[in-house]
């Protein structure tokens, strides 16, 4: 699979199995194989998962923001040619901190860096930023399996 930066929606959909409305990455702007990736998510007011309190802008739930970070990390792992016929399974999350809300109209810059990478498992450090504000950070563990295989531990 030949990819050139930036990765647009069609490129991302060739890598990830997710589709609208659960595909939470709009573009990838930086990519260093096995090291680091930067993706963007533009949060629009018509996203179905936003919640709104009276007098405030609609807000992205932290669980959805966490999934967006995981998807950016998954793109980095699944973009490798040797992983094209594999699936990535979200196995755990540690040391997560939510610092600021993400609201409709924000552009979220998601950075994932490899902490540990093995042939079938790994750990990524993820951060979500709006401008210079850190909104979310945490460490995620994943496992790789073949398509059609049950998730590890299932």
Secondary structure, 3 states (H helix, E strand, C coil): CCCCCCECHHHHHHHCCCCCCCCCCCEEEEEECCCEEEEEEECCCCCCCCECCCCCCCECCHHHHHHHHHHHHHHHHHCCHHHCCEEEEEEEEEEEEECCCCECCCEEEEEEEEEEECCCEEEEEEEEEECCEEEEEEEEEEEEEECCCCCCCC
